[in-house]
Amino acid sequence: LLATPGARGLFRRAIVQSAAPDGMLSREEADLRVGIFCKAAGDPGLDLDGLRRLAPEEILKAQVLCQEPGPRRIGMFFAPVVDGELLPERPLDAIARGCARDVELIIGTTAHEMQLYHLSDLFPQVPMEHIPAALAPGLPGPRDRAIAAAKELMRFYEGPELADENRYFAAVTDANLFVPAARLAAQQSRHQSATFMYRFDWTSPMRDGRLGACHALDIPFALGAVDRVPAFAGAGDDALAVSRAMRAAWVAFAR
């Protein structure tokens, strides 16, 4: 929305939680995924009117099928598309040009975003040698140079305090969420002085704490709903205090 011309002037402030501003699809990739979705829905030739006629149950069933193992298994199957019209260019590029100069911004992440995947089998245990491939797409230069730079960065993810799988999750958290968010904040701050970052460090008690401060954990705290998901968010006076502090900060910014 920050990068969408049609949304310009519709909001003065934005709080962006755990965004992936690099997570855009090209028009070509989007066309491929439309084909996969239509096939999953039972008719590879579906047009827009045909898609609109699908029952909600059919859409949900097709959505699940699109998430089954395959070349697009990792990452978001449904994502914004840089189509040249609604979204003319990558958000990072648009914001660097000052497209959102009138919007005050809070953007941030949780500390251990990708450790949420301890709850699923999407991410098997991945040895350290897979980290360079996870980091390389966010680094400049041709792939061989980016891989070499990524190998240099691996030393930041070493140490006895992390299991190998958590080293991988830490690298992917940085590559997909934290570093892109920091880059976006840096570009926005060139045009808008009221630009702020946060990091959410509260640890989920689920799975004996293995989730850490994972993706989505900040949502019940921001919405004042920790008591509805105590197994995930935690409970007691400390959890409620964190929620009150976060809501107070968010509301003060909005006000």
Disulfide bonds with the S-S distance in Angstrom:
none
